[in-house]
Amino acid sequence: MDEFMQAAIDEARQGRKEGGIPIGSVLMRNGEIVSRGHNKRVQELDPIAHGEMDALRNAGRQRTYRDTVLYTTLMPCFMCAGTIVQFKIPKVVVGEARTFGESKEFLESHGVEVVILDLDECVDMMQEFIDAEPTLWNEDIMEL
């Protein structure tokens, strides 16, 4: 596994340790991490604080995103996918899309390359979370 996906997994695990949802993300440019983040919806009582959004906020103002790659442990939701398209991030590397995979076609239809690694570690992390916190997961994906 490459260092960027491992950093995203580390972020996801940190989010879970904080009592949140285990989804992590890393923004990479030229082989270096620009920023990292994890889902903080629970911790910050912020419905928009998804892992991808946290990583982008932590990146601060960027002149361009066209030379970046976003790594995320779970396929982005439509809100995050819309931000990826808006910022013209050309590539997203996804740890797993079995648990939640709705935005792949949307991203690709807007020219974003989507690479799904299908990592057991990411699948298992989400399944353990969903088994332990089904109500919180359903709240996160708006299925209550």
C-alpha positions in Angstrom: 0.0 0.0 0.0 1.3 3.4 -0.8 2.1 6.0 1.8 -0.8 8.3 0.9 -3.5 5.7 1.3 -1.9 4.6 4.5 -2.0 8.3 5.7 -5.7 8.4 4.8 -6.3 5.2 6.8 -4.4 6.6 9.8 -6.7 9.7 9.6 -9.8 7.4 9.5 -8.6 5.5 12.6 -7.9 8.8 14.4 -11.5 10.0 13.6 -12.9 6.8 15.1 -10.7 7.2 18.2 -12.3 10.6 18.7 -15.7 9.0 18.6 -16.4 9.9 15.0 -16.9 8.2 11.7 -13.8 6.4 10.4 -13.3 8.1 7.0 -9.9 9.7 6.3 -8.5 11.7 3.4 -5.2 13.0 2.1 -4.5 15.6 -0.6 -1.2 14.9 -2.5 0.8 17.0 -4.9 4.1 16.0 -6.5 4.6 13.0 -4.2 4.1 15.0 -1.0 1.2 15.3 1.4 -0.4 18.8 1.1 -3.0 18.1 3.8 -4.9 15.5 5.6 -8.2 15.2 7.4 -10.9 13.0 8.7 -14.6 13.0 9.2 -15.5 15.3 12.1 -19.3 15.5 11.8 -19.7 14.1 15.3 -16.7 15.8 17.0 -17.5 19.3 15.6 -21.3 19.0 15.3 -20.7 20.0 11.6 -22.8 18.2 8.9 -20.3 19.2 6.2 -17.1 18.1 8.1 -16.6 15.0 5.9 -13.1 13.6 5.6 -12.5 15.0 2.1 -13.8 18.4 3.2 -11.6 18.4 6.2 -8.5 17.6 4.1 -9.4 20.4 1.7 -10.0 22.9 4.5 -6.7 21.9 6.0 -5.0 22.6 2.7 -6.0 26.2 3.0 -6.1 28.4 -0.1 -4.5 26.8 -3.1 -3.8 28.5 -6.4 -4.9 25.3 -8.2 -5.9 21.7 -7.5 -5.4 20.5 -11.1 -2.1 19.0 -10.1 -3.3 17.1 -7.0 -4.6 13.7 -6.2 -7.2 13.1 -3.4 -6.9 9.9 -1.4 -9.9 8.8 0.6 -10.7 5.6 2.5 -14.4 5.5 1.3 -16.0 6.6 -2.0 -16.9 10.2 -1.7 -20.5 11.3 -1.2 -22.1 13.6 -3.7 -21.3 16.7 -1.7 -17.6 15.8 -1.6 -17.7 14.6 -5.2 -19.2 18.0 -6.2 -16.3 19.8 -4.4 -13.8 17.5 -6.2 -15.4 18.4 -9.6 -15.6 22.1 -8.6 -11.9 22.3 -7.6 -11.0 20.3 -10.8 -9.1 17.6 -8.8 -8.2 15.2 -11.6 -7.8 12.0 -9.7 -9.3 10.3 -6.7 -7.9 7.2 -5.2 -10.5 5.3 -3.1 -9.8 2.7 -0.4 -13.2 1.0 -0.9 -16.5 1.5 -2.7 -18.4 -1.5 -1.4 -19.9 0.2 1.6 -20.8 3.4 -0.2 -20.2 3.9 -3.9 -22.8 6.2 -5.3 -20.6 9.0 -6.8 -18.2 7.0 -9.1 -20.2 7.6 -12.3 -20.8 11.3 -11.4 -17.1 11.9 -10.9 -16.1 10.0 -14.0 -18.8 11.9 -16.1 -16.9 15.1 -15.1 -13.5 13.8 -16.2 -12.2 12.7 -12.8 -10.2 9.5 -12.8 -11.4 7.2 -10.1 -9.1 4.4 -8.9 -10.7 2.0 -6.5 -8.2 -0.1 -4.5 -10.8 -2.2 -2.8 -8.7 -2.7 0.4 -9.9 -5.2 2.9 -8.6 -2.9 5.7 -10.9 -0.1 4.6 -13.9 -2.4 4.1 -13.3 -4.0 7.5 -12.9 -0.7 9.2 -16.3 0.6 7.9 -18.1 -2.7 8.6 -16.9 -2.7 12.2 -18.1 0.9 12.6 -21.5 0.2 10.9 -22.0 -2.9 13.1 -21.1 -0.9 16.3 -22.9 2.4 15.3 -25.7 1.7 12.8 -27.7 4.7 13.8 -24.8 7.1 13.4 -23.9 5.6 10.0 -27.5 6.0 8.8 -27.4 9.6 10.0 -24.2 10.2 8.1 -25.6 8.9 4.8 -29.1 10.5 5.5 -30.9 7.2 5.6 -32.8 7.7 9.0 
